[in-house]
Amino acid sequence: MLFNRFIFNDNAGENEGGDINAPEAEVVTDNAPESIQIPLSDLEALGFTSIDDLKAHFNKPAEPTEEQKQRNAQLEKADFLNYGTKEGLITVDEYQAFESLKAKADRDLVFENFTQEFKNDNPDAEDYEVEEAFNSQYHIDSNNVTLKKRGEKLLGKDAAELRIPVQSKYDTAWKAYGEKKQLDATIPQWNKLIDDTVGKLVPEKLKAFEKEIDGQKVSVEIELTAADREEIAEKFKMNVKAYSMFAKGENEKLSADLSRKINGYIKEKYADKIQEGIFEQAITFGKSRGSNIGATNPFPMVNNGAVVREMIKGDVETEIRKANAEAAGIRK
C-alpha cells in the first residue's frame, strides 16, 4: 500500500516581524512512495496465496444483483424471440406454450391430458371417476412402494412425451440462437484477422509474374490500392471454409489457405493486366530481335492481341518463343 507524505511549512521563526513581503506558507509534497510489506503468512490467513491472488480478488467484477439477473434474463428472452421469429424457428405462441408446459408439474400436465381423453371416451363420467381411473393407472395413492415407483416412472415418461413437440421446437431455436451469439462474439476477431492477413499479403506493388525464357526476363507487377485491399478483405470475410478453420483454431492451416487463395484471387482478378504486360514485353523483345519492318509487325498475330492474350493464358513460354522466332525470321 502506498502513501504520500505531506510536510507543512509556515516559515515560523523566520519572519517574526510580520514582513508583508515574506514568502507565503507552503505545502511541500513528498511523492516518494512508501510500501507496506505484507507477510505471506498474513495473506494465507486471509485466504490468499499471493499478491496476485489478492489483486484479483479486489479487481474482479461485482456479482450482479437478483434484479440485474432478472433484467438480463428478460433481455436475453426478448433477443431470443426476436431472432427466432425472424428466422421462422419459433413463434411467440409456441414459446409461451413451452414455458407453460415447462412450469407445470408432471402430474398436473399428465392429469389434464388424461382427463380430456377419458371424458372423450366417457362423456358422462364424474370427476371422482376420472380421479379413480387416473390413480388406478399411475398408482398415485398406492401404498405399495413398487407400484408407486412404477407409476411415477410412467408419469414422467408420459409428461416428457407431451412436452416433446414444443420442447423440440424450442431446442432447435435455442441451439441456432446460441450459434448465432457465438458467431457474433467471434466476428470482430475474424474480421481483424482477415484485415491483418490481407495487409501482410497484399502490398502496394505485387510481382504477379516473373520468368526467364531464352535469356529474356519477363516480369509483371501490379499496383494495388487501399480500395483493392478492402475489396479483397471483404470478399474473404465471407469465406465459409476459411471461417470454419478459424472457429476450430486451425490457425496454421488457415494462414496457408488464405495465402494461397488470396494470391490466386489477385491473379484471376487482374488476369487481363498480367496478360497485357506479358504480351507487351513479348512484342518489345521481338522487335529488338527483328528488323525495322519487323518492328511494325514483328509476328503475324500482333494485330489480334486478344487472341494472343487468350493463348498466353495457356502457355506463356511457348507464345514468347513463337514471337521471338517470327521476329527473327523477318530479318532473313
N, C-alpha and C positions, 0 to 999 in steps of 0.2 A: 504494500500500500504506500502511495507517495504523498508527501505533504509539502506545501510551500511555506517557508519561514518568513514572517513579516517583522521588520525592525522599525520601530517608530523613533524618529529623531526630531526633537523640538528645539535643538540648539540651546538648551538650558545651560546657563553658566557662561555662555559665550557672548551674550549680549544683554546683560542685566540692566543696562542703562535704558533699554527700550528704544533703541535706534529704529526709526521707522524704515530705514533703508536696509535693515538686517534681513538676511535671507529668510524666506518662509520656511515653516516646518515642513518636513518632507517624510514621505513613507518610502523606505527602501525595501525593495522586494528581492529576496534571495531565492532564485528559481532552482537552485541546486536541489534535485530530488533526494529524499531520504527514503530508503526502502526498509520495510519491516520483514525480517526473516521469520517464516512460519515453519517450525519443525515438522517433518513428515509425520511424526507420531501424532501431532495435533490434528493434522489433516485426516489421518486414518481414523482417529477417534470420532471425527465428524462424518465419516463415511466416504472420504475421498482418497484416491490412491496417488494423485499427483496434482501439481498446479494446473495442468491442462484439464484434468478432470473437474477441478474447482471452477475454472473459467467456463467450461462447457455447461456446468450446472447453472451459472448465472446468466449465460448468454442464450440459453435455449428459449424458444418462443413460449409464451404463456399458453396454458391449456385453455381451449375455448370453453365458454360457459355453456350451460344447458340451453339457454336462449339462443346462443350463437349456433350450437349444434342443430337445433330445430330449424333455424333460419337457413342454414347450409343445406339441410335435407330438403327443405321446400324449394330452394333454388335449383338443386340437382333434379328434383322431380319435375319441375317446370321445364328445365333444359332437356331432360329425357323425353318428356311428352312432345315437346316442340320438334325434336329430332325424329322421334318415332312416327308422329303423324305426317310430317313432311315426306318421310321416306316410305310411307304406307306400310309400316311394320306393325303398328298398333294404334287403335283409336282410343279416345278418351273414355268411351263407354267400356271398352274391353279392359282398360287399365283399372277402372273403378270396379268392374266385376272381379278382377284379380285381387284387388285389395279387400273386397268384401269377403271373398272365399278364403283368403289368407287369414283374415281376422276371426273367422268363425271356428269354433271348436269342432273337432271331427264328429262328435256325437250329434251336435246341432245340425251340421251340414248333411250328414247321412240320414238323420231322422226326418228332415224336411223332404228330402228326395223319396225316402221310404213311404212317408205319409201320402205324398202325391200319387205314387204308383199304387199303393194299397187301396186308396179311395177310388182310383180309376177302375180297379178290378172289383171293388166292393163299395158302390156308391152310397149304400145305406149304413155303412159302418160307423159306429160311435167312436169318439176319441179314445175311450178306455180300451176299446177293441184294437185300435191302432197301436196303443202303448203295449198291450199284451203281446201282439204279434211281433212288434219290434224287439221286446225283451226276450221273446222266445227265439228269435233269430240270432241275436247278438249277446244273449245271456248277461245283460247289463246288471240285473239284480240277483244273479245266481250266487248261491253260497258255495258252489263247487269251484274251487280255485282253478282247476284245469279248464273247465268250461268257460269261466270268466276270462282267462287269458286268451283262450281261443277266440272268444267273441271280440275282445279288444283288438286282436291281430286282424280279424276280418273287418272290423270297423275302420281301422287305419287304412287297410287296403282299399276299401270302397271309397273312403274320403279322398285318397290320392287319385283314384280314377275319376272322381267327379271334378277334381281340380285340373286334370290334365289339359283339356282344351285351352283354358285361359292361361294356365301355367306355361304351356309350350309357347304360346304367342308372346307372353311376357319374356320368357327366357331368350327367345330368338332376338327380340328387340333390344333387350338389355345387353346381350353379347355384342351386337352390332354397335350399340352406343358406347360400350367400353372400348371397342377397337377404334372408334372414331375419336374418343378422348385421347387415347394413346397416340394416335396419329397426329392430333392437334399439338400434343406436347412435344413430339419429336420433329415436327415440320421445321421450326426455326433452326434446329441443329442441322437438319438435312439441307436446307437452303444455304446455310453458311458453308457447309462442306462443298456443295456444288460451286458456289461463288469462288471459294478459295481455290478449288481444283482448276476451274476454268482460268482463273487469274494466273496460275502457275503454268498451265499447259498451252495457253493461247497468248503468245507475246504480240507486240505491235507489228513485228515482221516475222513471218513464218516461212521457213525454207520448205516448200511443198514438193520440189523435185530436184534431184541432183544426180547426174550420172556422166561418166566419161565414155564416149563412144568414138572409136577410131581417132583418138587423140583430141577429140572435141569435147570440152566440158559444157554440158547443158545444165543450167541451174535456173530455177524459177522461184522467186519469192513473192509472197502475198502480204499486202499490208492489211492489218486488221484493226478496226476502230473499237472504241468502248461500246458502241452500239452493237457491233458484231459479237463482242464477248457477252453482252447482256442477252442477246438473242440466243446464243448457244447455251448459256446458263439456264434460261427459261425452258428451253427445249428439254434439257437433261433433268431438270427438276421433275418433269412429268414421266420419266422413265421408270416404269413399274419394276422391271427386273433389277435395276440398279438400287432402287429404294429397298427392295426385298433383301438384298445383300447387306445394306446399311442397317436394316432392322435386326438382322441376325448377327450383327457385329463382325461380318466378314470383311474387315477394312482393307486387308492386303489384296484380296481378290477384287474388291470393289475398285481400288485405286488402279490396278492393271486394266480392268474392264473399261473404266471411264477414259483412261489414257488412249486405249485402242479405239474406242468408239468416237471420242471427240476428234481425234486426228482423222479418222475415216470420214466423219461427217463434214469436216472442213474441206477435205479433198473432193468430196462429192459435191458440196455446195459451190465450190469455186472451180469446178472441173473445167468450165469454159475458159476461165482466165489462165489456168495452168496449161491447157492445151494450146491456147493462143500464144503464150510465152514460149512454149517448146517449138511451135510452128515458126514463129518469127526468128528464133535463133537458128533453126534449120535452114531457113531461107538465107539468112545472113552468112552462115557458114558455106552454103552452096555458092553464093555469089563470090565469096573470097577465093573459091577454087575454080570458078568459071571465068569466061571472057566478058567483055563489056556487053556483048549481045546476050550472053547468058545472064547478065545482071538484070536484064529486063524480064527474062523468062527463064529462070535457072532450071526449072524442070516442068514437065508438061502439066502438072496438076496445080500449079501456083494459082491459076485463075479460078480454081474451085476449092478455095480454102476450107469451106465447110466439110467437103468430102475428105480432105486430107486430115482435118482435125478428128473426124469420126474414125478414120483409120488409125490415127495416132493413139486413140483410146486403147485399141487392141494391141499394138506393138510399136512403141515409140522408137525403139532401136532400129527396127527394120526400115521404118519410114525415113529416119535421118540418113541412114546409109544409102537408101534409094535416092534421096535428094542430092547427096554428095556425088553419087555415080552419074546422075543425069547432068549435073552442072559440069562435072569434069569432062563428060563426053562431048559437050558443046565445043570445047577447045579443039577437038580433032577434026 
